[in-house]
Amino acid sequence: MPTKIELIIDNQDDNDAFDTSWPDILTKARALPGLQRLESGKVWPKEDGTPTPAHRSLTLYFAGYDEASAATTSEAAGQFFPAIFGGAHNKVIALFTDIEEA
């Protein structure tokens, strides 16, 4: 079954500083073996000025669980995961999800 790795990046102490690393993080994500599609997003600011529930999201799509799992142990993952978790000071929620319906 199709599988996605969804990364939800929490608000940072300095979101602008984190955003400067975003293009490099995306380049590293695109190098993951078996990646079929990548979806990147930035949470819209709230109209009332209160903090957003998160800052960004990144979703990585794979053909199945085996392909997604293999990608997480690849050489490219050794570059990607430290970049995103380190850049976000570990303020990341990671979901390994079986896509039931698209």
Backbone as CSV, one residue per row, in Angstrom:
resi,resn,N_x,N_y,N_z,CA_x,CA_y,CA_z,C_x,C_y,C_z
1,MET,0.840,-1.184,0.000,0.000,0.000,0.000,0.884,1.246,0.000
2,PRO,0.427,2.281,-0.691,1.200,3.527,-0.691,1.440,4.015,0.734
3,THR,2.620,4.566,0.942,3.037,5.018,2.266,3.592,6.423,2.171
4,LYS,3.327,7.207,3.209,3.924,8.541,3.255,4.615,8.747,4.593
5,ILE,5.665,9.534,4.533,6.333,10.008,5.726,5.982,11.482,5.805
6,GLU,5.264,11.832,6.852,4.815,13.210,7.015,5.562,13.826,8.188
7,LEU,6.182,14.965,7.937,6.962,15.665,8.951,6.305,17.011,9.208
8,ILE,5.912,17.239,10.446,5.272,18.484,10.841,6.266,19.241,11.707
9,ILE,6.693,20.390,11.209,7.710,21.181,11.874,7.025,22.227,12.743
10,ASP,7.284,22.178,14.027,6.687,23.107,14.980,7.267,24.505,14.783
11,ASN,6.603,25.491,15.342,7.127,26.846,15.325,8.488,26.853,16.000
12,GLN,9.391,27.597,15.411,10.751,27.703,15.909,10.919,29.011,16.681
13,ASP,11.978,29.101,17.437,12.273,30.366,18.106,12.508,31.461,17.062
14,ASP,13.068,31.070,15.908,13.296,32.003,14.802,12.902,31.298,13.502
15,ASN,11.628,31.416,13.127,11.141,30.757,11.914,11.894,31.218,10.674
16,ASP,12.241,32.492,10.601,12.952,33.005,9.428,14.319,32.345,9.280
17,ALA,15.013,32.157,10.375,16.316,31.485,10.327,16.144,30.043,9.844
18,PHE,15.121,29.352,10.344,14.872,27.982,9.893,14.579,27.963,8.396
19,ASP,13.811,28.930,7.920,13.429,28.971,6.506,14.627,29.120,5.577
20,THR,15.718,29.689,6.047,16.899,29.796,5.189,17.494,28.425,4.891
21,SER,17.249,27.447,5.767,17.757,26.092,5.545,16.789,25.235,4.731
22,TRP,15.577,25.706,4.511,14.539,24.905,3.864,14.916,24.429,2.460
23,PRO,15.460,25.280,1.576,15.829,24.784,0.242,16.817,23.619,0.294
24,ASP,17.796,23.672,1.207,18.759,22.585,1.348,18.087,21.320,1.870
25,ILE,17.164,21.476,2.807,16.418,20.331,3.337,15.623,19.663,2.216
26,LEU,14.980,20.455,1.368,14.205,19.892,0.253,15.109,19.172,-0.739
27,THR,16.274,19.719,-1.005,17.225,19.051,-1.902,17.618,17.695,-1.341
28,LYS,17.878,17.639,-0.057,18.239,16.372,0.588,17.065,15.394,0.572
29,ALA,15.847,15.879,0.749,14.667,15.006,0.712,14.490,14.404,-0.677
30,ARG,14.707,15.201,-1.703,14.542,14.713,-3.089,15.535,13.611,-3.443
31,ALA,16.619,13.501,-2.680,17.629,12.472,-2.933,17.275,11.121,-2.312
32,LEU,16.213,11.058,-1.510,15.839,9.784,-0.881,15.445,8.766,-1.951
33,PRO,16.005,7.568,-1.878,15.678,6.555,-2.879,14.211,6.127,-2.772
34,GLY,13.597,5.931,-3.930,12.210,5.468,-3.976,11.181,6.561,-3.796
35,LEU,11.618,7.798,-3.568,10.676,8.904,-3.400,9.901,9.105,-4.694
36,GLN,8.582,9.075,-4.596,7.737,9.278,-5.768,7.288,10.724,-5.914
37,ARG,7.047,11.353,-4.782,6.507,12.705,-4.804,6.810,13.354,-3.468
38,LEU,6.956,14.656,-3.511,7.243,15.434,-2.314,6.247,16.593,-2.272
39,GLU,5.734,16.861,-1.094,4.806,17.988,-0.916,5.301,18.815,0.266
40,SER,5.556,20.095,0.005,6.072,21.003,1.024,5.053,22.110,1.247
41,GLY,4.869,22.513,2.503,3.928,23.587,2.781,4.358,24.434,3.961
42,LYS,3.875,25.662,3.948,4.115,26.596,5.054,2.743,27.001,5.588
43,VAL,2.583,26.930,6.901,1.299,27.216,7.530,1.009,28.721,7.417
44,TRP,-0.200,29.031,6.968,-0.619,30.428,6.864,-0.656,31.064,8.246
45,PRO,-0.298,32.348,8.333,-0.438,33.044,9.622,-1.910,33.130,10.007
46,LYS,-2.170,33.135,11.283,-3.556,33.260,11.751,-3.956,34.733,11.702
47,GLU,-5.179,34.967,11.303,-5.662,36.339,11.127,-5.684,37.128,12.425
48,ASP,-5.844,36.443,13.550,-5.906,37.168,14.823,-4.523,37.411,15.434
49,GLY,-3.471,36.965,14.728,-2.112,37.209,15.187,-1.580,36.214,16.201
50,THR,-2.398,35.268,16.637,-1.914,34.261,17.580,-1.031,33.250,16.842
51,PRO,-0.189,32.536,17.571,0.728,31.589,16.918,-0.017,30.490,16.155
52,THR,0.569,30.088,15.053,0.027,28.975,14.284,0.295,27.669,15.036
53,PRO,-0.440,26.597,14.733,-0.208,25.326,15.425,1.100,24.645,15.007
54,ALA,1.657,25.055,13.882,2.928,24.529,13.381,3.469,25.539,12.372
55,HIS,4.708,25.318,11.932,5.320,26.256,10.993,5.306,25.729,9.562
56,ARG,5.695,24.495,9.376,5.786,23.907,8.033,5.394,22.435,8.079
57,SER,5.188,21.891,6.881,4.994,20.448,6.765,5.734,19.965,5.526
58,LEU,6.138,18.717,5.575,6.802,18.078,4.446,6.281,16.654,4.377
59,THR,5.751,16.287,3.235,5.216,14.947,3.051,5.967,14.267,1.923
60,LEU,6.451,13.074,2.200,7.241,12.288,1.261,6.453,11.032,0.911
61,TYR,6.206,10.808,-0.361,5.371,9.693,-0.806,6.221,8.587,-1.422
62,PHE,5.860,7.343,-1.057,6.559,6.156,-1.535,5.539,5.114,-2.002
63,ALA,5.985,4.169,-2.830,5.095,3.141,-3.363,4.525,2.251,-2.265
64,GLY,5.294,2.033,-1.222,4.827,1.157,-0.156,5.693,1.270,1.082
65,TYR,5.338,0.491,2.077,6.046,0.512,3.357,7.515,0.133,3.192
66,ASP,7.772,-0.912,2.408,9.157,-1.367,2.249,10.038,-0.282,1.635
67,GLU,9.508,0.423,0.636,10.273,1.487,-0.014,10.513,2.663,0.938
68,ALA,9.489,3.030,1.702,9.637,4.129,2.665,10.620,3.742,3.758
69,SER,10.506,2.522,4.236,11.399,2.049,5.284,12.847,2.019,4.789
70,ALA,13.048,1.531,3.581,14.398,1.488,3.013,14.969,2.896,2.853
71,ALA,14.137,3.838,2.484,14.598,5.217,2.310,15.124,5.794,3.620
72,THR,14.524,5.391,4.745,14.933,5.953,6.044,16.284,5.423,6.515
73,THR,16.754,4.354,5.908,18.046,3.794,6.310,19.107,3.991,5.228
74,SER,18.780,4.761,4.213,19.698,4.979,3.099,20.776,6.000,3.445
75,GLU,21.772,6.071,2.588,22.822,7.076,2.745,22.221,8.494,2.658
76,ALA,21.269,8.674,1.757,20.621,9.985,1.619,19.879,10.370,2.895
77,ALA,19.290,9.390,3.574,18.594,9.669,4.840,19.578,10.166,5.890
78,GLY,20.810,9.692,5.813,21.847,10.144,6.731,22.174,11.618,6.573
79,GLN,21.813,12.181,5.439,21.958,13.619,5.203,20.667,14.367,5.514
80,PHE,19.542,13.775,5.103,18.252,14.455,5.218,17.753,14.588,6.663
81,PHE,17.665,13.475,7.381,17.052,13.520,8.707,17.813,14.403,9.705
82,PRO,19.140,14.349,9.749,19.833,15.284,10.640,19.604,16.753,10.242
83,ALA,19.467,17.014,8.946,19.245,18.394,8.497,17.893,18.912,8.969
84,ILE,16.856,18.107,8.825,15.521,18.596,9.198,15.330,18.597,10.717
85,PHE,15.744,17.533,11.389,15.565,17.485,12.846,16.513,18.467,13.540
86,GLY,17.746,18.545,13.070,18.697,19.475,13.667,18.306,20.921,13.412
87,GLY,17.909,21.209,12.176,17.505,22.573,11.831,16.286,23.028,12.607
88,ALA,15.415,22.083,12.928,14.188,22.393,13.670,14.354,22.169,15.167
89,HIS,15.579,21.934,15.617,15.858,21.706,17.040,14.974,20.603,17.615
90,ASN,14.776,19.552,16.802,13.971,18.380,17.160,12.499,18.706,17.406
91,LYS,12.051,19.865,16.971,10.634,20.224,17.102,9.894,19.743,15.859
92,VAL,9.874,18.420,15.695,9.282,17.792,14.509,8.441,16.605,14.966
93,ILE,7.269,16.491,14.391,6.457,15.290,14.559,6.580,14.510,13.258
94,ALA,6.957,13.253,13.346,7.116,12.414,12.164,6.065,11.308,12.180
95,LEU,5.340,11.185,11.086,4.291,10.175,10.955,4.617,9.273,9.772
96,PHE,4.638,7.985,9.995,4.846,6.969,8.973,3.461,6.395,8.705
97,THR,2.835,6.723,7.574,1.418,6.493,7.392,1.087,5.634,6.177
98,ASP,0.222,4.661,6.359,-0.363,3.865,5.284,-1.470,4.708,4.658
99,ILE,-1.343,5.026,3.388,-2.363,5.839,2.724,-3.541,4.945,2.379
100,GLU,-4.665,5.186,3.012,-5.855,4.354,2.800,-6.673,4.816,1.599
101,GLU,-6.703,6.102,1.376,-7.504,6.642,0.277,-6.861,7.927,-0.214
102,ALA,-6.748,8.056,-1.514,-6.143,9.280,-2.086,-7.108,9.938,-3.057
